[in-house]
Amino acid sequence: MTSPFRLDGQTVLVTGAGGGIGRALVAAFREAGASVIGADVEPALLADLDLAGRILFDQADPAATRAAVVEHIGAHGAPDAVVANAGFTRAEHLGHLDDAVWASELAINLNGAYALTDPIIDAMAKRGRGALVFISSVNALAHYGNPAYSAAKAGLVAYSKALAVEHGRDGIRSNVVAPGSVRTPAWDHRLEADPALLGKVLPHYPLGRLVSPVDVANAAVFLCSDAAAGITGTVLPVDAGLTAGNLRFVDEVLRPND
């Protein structure tokens, strides 16, 4: 019998494929038997990946994103699944925001994700099946900084739920993975500035570690597979326990002398 966790014969589009989480996504879907179409902003980011196809666009430009996706669908048809992974943030607190920064972070993290998936959903609906996974963040569920990014990632949750409700009759499932802090190269600039930073971060995580890109990728593969055939409209935190409760409060307030 074929395992419901396998994706043999299916095609999966992964955006931000050249980044830390993106590379783990490509590897995990390939291991599950899928052919992977990688999307990113520059060819060099995709050059060494095991891909069945490549799409280039800047997700910060929704019109260009939509045009690239429509062209790809016209030539190759819609993928069986999409993992909307591309994202970016640098505005770490409210003091970093202005109108331009707010607009730019919503453009890539929310508006671009809509432009990416909207034409694919139409093609999936005509075919009668499809799966979408949006890589959001625990920032969509509570405030951990990065306010514009958080607003955009919360928007992805609402958008995914709308897709699940309105396109379920078309055989389309839509879910969200909400990672906690993921140890990717995006952390490098923080650790260079403060080598002791991990010692401040890890006490907040019940598992005592950051999330790995593979943790996120495995969750996405599951949600795209038939093993999750009855799951749609959900948000799956992959966060080493961060959103389960406040470990630091327990340790420092309730049992500081134990």
C-alpha positions as CSV (number, residue, x, y, z in Angstrom):
1,M,0.0,0.0,0.0
2,T,1.2,3.5,-0.8
3,S,1.8,5.6,2.3
4,P,-0.5,8.6,2.7
5,F,2.5,10.6,3.6
6,R,4.1,10.2,0.2
7,L,3.7,12.7,-2.7
8,D,4.9,10.5,-5.6
9,G,3.8,11.9,-9.0
10,Q,2.8,15.3,-7.5
11,T,4.2,18.7,-8.3
12,V,4.8,21.3,-5.6
13,L,5.6,24.9,-6.0
14,V,7.8,26.3,-3.2
15,T,8.4,30.1,-3.0
16,G,11.5,31.5,-1.4
17,A,13.1,28.2,-2.3
18,G,16.6,29.5,-2.1
19,G,16.4,30.6,1.5
20,G,17.0,28.6,4.7
21,I,13.5,27.3,5.1
22,G,13.0,27.1,1.4
23,R,15.9,24.8,0.9
24,A,14.6,22.5,3.6
25,L,11.2,22.5,2.0
26,V,12.7,21.5,-1.4
27,A,14.6,18.6,0.2
28,A,11.7,17.4,2.2
29,F,9.3,17.4,-0.7
30,R,11.8,15.7,-2.9
31,E,12.3,13.0,-0.3
32,A,8.5,12.5,-0.2
33,G,8.6,11.8,-3.9
34,A,7.3,15.1,-5.3
35,S,8.7,17.1,-8.2
36,V,9.4,20.7,-7.0
37,I,9.1,23.9,-8.8
38,G,11.3,26.5,-7.1
39,A,10.5,30.2,-7.1
40,D,12.8,33.0,-5.9
41,V,14.0,36.4,-7.0
42,E,17.4,35.5,-8.5
43,P,18.6,32.5,-10.6
44,A,21.7,32.1,-8.4
45,L,19.5,31.3,-5.4
46,L,18.0,28.3,-7.2
47,A,21.1,27.1,-9.1
48,D,22.1,24.2,-6.9
49,L,18.7,22.9,-6.0
50,D,17.1,19.6,-7.2
51,L,14.2,21.2,-9.1
52,A,11.9,20.2,-11.9
53,G,11.4,23.9,-12.8
54,R,12.2,27.4,-11.8
55,I,10.1,30.6,-11.7
56,L,11.7,34.0,-11.1
57,F,9.8,37.0,-9.6
58,D,10.1,39.5,-6.8
59,Q,7.1,38.8,-4.5
60,A,7.4,42.5,-3.3
61,D,5.9,43.3,-6.7
62,P,2.4,41.7,-6.8
63,A,1.8,42.5,-10.5
64,A,5.1,40.9,-11.6
65,T,4.4,37.9,-9.3
66,R,1.0,37.3,-10.8
67,A,2.3,37.7,-14.3
68,A,5.1,35.1,-13.7
69,V,2.7,32.6,-12.2
70,V,0.0,33.0,-14.9
71,E,2.7,32.4,-17.5
72,H,3.9,29.3,-15.8
73,I,0.4,27.9,-15.4
74,G,-0.2,28.6,-19.1
75,A,2.8,26.6,-20.0
76,H,2.8,23.8,-17.4
77,G,-0.6,23.8,-15.7
78,A,-1.2,24.3,-12.0
79,P,0.9,22.5,-9.4
80,D,-0.8,20.0,-7.1
81,A,0.3,21.9,-4.1
82,V,1.8,25.3,-3.2
83,V,3.9,26.3,-0.2
84,A,3.9,30.1,0.1
85,N,7.1,30.5,2.0
86,A,8.7,33.7,0.7
87,G,8.8,36.5,3.3
88,F,11.0,39.3,4.7
89,T,11.2,41.6,7.7
90,R,13.7,44.1,9.2
91,A,11.4,46.4,11.2
92,E,11.8,44.8,14.6
93,H,9.7,47.1,16.7
94,L,7.2,50.0,16.3
95,G,10.1,52.5,16.4
96,H,11.4,51.1,13.1
97,L,8.1,51.8,11.2
98,D,7.1,54.5,8.8
99,D,4.6,54.4,5.9
100,A,7.2,53.1,3.4
101,V,8.4,50.3,5.7
102,W,4.9,49.3,6.6
103,A,3.9,49.2,2.9
104,S,7.0,47.2,1.8
105,E,6.6,44.5,4.5
106,L,2.9,44.0,3.7
107,A,3.7,44.0,0.0
108,I,6.0,41.0,0.1
109,N,4.5,39.1,3.1
110,L,0.8,39.4,2.3
111,N,0.0,41.2,-1.0
112,G,2.6,39.1,-2.9
113,A,1.3,35.9,-1.4
114,Y,-2.2,36.7,-2.6
115,A,-0.9,37.6,-6.1
116,L,1.0,34.3,-6.1
117,T,-1.9,32.0,-5.1
118,D,-4.9,33.7,-6.6
119,P,-4.4,32.5,-10.2
120,I,-3.2,29.1,-9.0
121,I,-6.4,28.6,-6.9
122,D,-8.5,29.3,-10.0
123,A,-6.7,26.6,-11.9
124,M,-6.9,24.2,-9.0
125,A,-10.6,24.8,-8.7
126,K,-11.1,24.0,-12.4
127,R,-9.2,20.7,-11.9
128,G,-11.1,19.9,-8.7
129,R,-8.2,19.5,-6.2
130,G,-5.2,21.2,-4.7
131,A,-3.4,22.0,-1.4
132,L,-1.9,25.2,-0.1
133,V,0.3,25.8,2.9
134,F,1.2,29.3,3.9
135,I,4.3,29.8,6.1
136,S,3.2,32.4,8.6
137,S,4.6,32.9,12.0
138,V,3.8,32.8,15.7
139,N,3.9,36.6,15.3
140,A,0.4,36.1,13.7
141,L,-0.9,34.7,17.0
142,A,0.7,37.0,19.6
143,H,3.2,39.9,19.6
144,Y,6.8,39.0,19.6
145,G,8.1,42.1,17.7
146,N,8.2,42.9,14.0
147,P,4.8,44.6,13.9
148,A,4.4,45.1,10.1
149,Y,5.5,41.5,9.4
150,S,3.2,40.3,12.2
151,A,0.2,42.1,10.7
152,A,1.0,40.6,7.3
153,K,1.4,37.1,8.7
154,A,-1.9,37.4,10.5
155,G,-3.4,38.4,7.2
156,L,-2.2,35.2,5.7
157,V,-4.1,33.3,8.4
158,A,-7.3,35.1,7.6
159,Y,-6.8,34.6,3.9
160,S,-6.0,30.9,4.3
161,K,-9.2,30.4,6.3
162,A,-11.2,32.2,3.6
163,L,-9.8,29.8,1.0
164,A,-10.5,26.8,3.1
165,V,-14.2,27.8,3.6
166,E,-15.0,29.1,0.1
167,H,-13.0,26.6,-2.0
168,G,-13.4,23.4,0.1
169,R,-16.2,22.5,-2.4
170,D,-13.6,22.6,-5.1
171,G,-11.4,20.0,-3.4
172,I,-8.9,22.7,-2.3
173,R,-7.4,22.5,1.2
174,S,-5.6,25.5,2.7
175,N,-3.6,25.5,6.0
176,V,-1.0,27.6,7.8
177,V,2.3,26.6,9.5
178,A,3.3,29.1,12.1
179,P,6.9,28.7,13.0
180,G,8.6,30.2,16.1
181,S,12.2,31.4,15.8
182,V,13.8,29.3,13.1
183,R,17.6,29.0,13.1
184,T,18.4,30.2,9.5
185,P,21.0,32.6,8.2
186,A,18.5,35.4,9.0
187,W,19.6,35.1,12.6
188,D,23.3,35.7,11.8
189,H,23.1,39.5,12.0
190,R,21.5,39.3,15.5
191,L,24.1,36.8,16.8
192,E,27.0,38.8,15.3
193,A,25.7,41.9,17.2
194,D,25.1,39.9,20.4
195,P,26.8,36.5,20.7
196,A,25.0,35.9,24.0
197,L,21.6,36.3,22.4
198,L,20.6,32.6,22.3
199,G,21.0,32.5,26.0
200,K,18.3,35.1,26.3
201,V,16.0,33.5,23.8
202,L,16.1,29.8,24.6
203,P,14.5,30.1,28.1
204,H,11.3,31.1,26.4
205,Y,11.1,27.8,24.5
206,P,9.8,24.7,26.5
207,L,11.9,22.4,24.2
208,G,15.0,24.5,25.0
209,R,15.9,25.0,21.3
210,L,15.0,27.0,18.3
211,V,13.0,25.5,15.5
212,S,15.0,24.0,12.6
213,P,14.1,24.5,8.9
214,V,13.5,20.8,8.7
215,D,10.8,21.0,11.5
216,V,8.9,23.5,9.3
217,A,9.4,21.5,6.1
218,N,8.1,18.3,7.6
219,A,4.9,20.0,8.8
220,A,4.4,21.5,5.3
221,V,4.9,18.1,3.7
222,F,2.3,16.5,6.1
223,L,-0.3,19.2,5.3
224,C,0.1,18.8,1.6
225,S,-0.1,15.0,1.8
226,D,-3.2,12.7,1.8
227,A,-2.3,12.0,5.5
228,A,-3.9,15.5,6.1
229,A,-6.8,14.9,3.7
230,G,-9.4,15.9,6.4
231,I,-7.5,19.0,7.6
232,T,-8.2,22.4,6.2
233,G,-8.4,25.9,7.6
234,T,-6.0,25.2,10.5
235,V,-3.0,26.9,11.9
236,L,-0.2,24.6,13.0
237,P,2.4,26.2,15.3
238,V,5.8,24.7,14.9
239,D,7.4,26.7,17.7
240,A,9.2,24.4,20.2
241,G,6.3,25.1,22.6
242,L,6.5,28.9,22.6
243,T,2.8,29.6,22.2
244,A,1.7,26.8,24.7
245,G,2.5,29.2,27.6
246,N,5.0,31.4,29.3
247,L,7.8,29.2,30.5
248,R,9.9,32.1,31.7
249,F,7.1,33.4,33.9
250,V,6.8,29.9,35.5
251,D,10.5,29.6,36.1
252,E,11.2,33.2,37.3
253,V,8.0,34.1,39.1
254,L,6.3,30.9,40.3
255,R,9.3,28.8,41.2
256,P,12.4,31.0,41.4
257,N,13.8,29.3,44.5
258,D,12.9,25.7,43.7
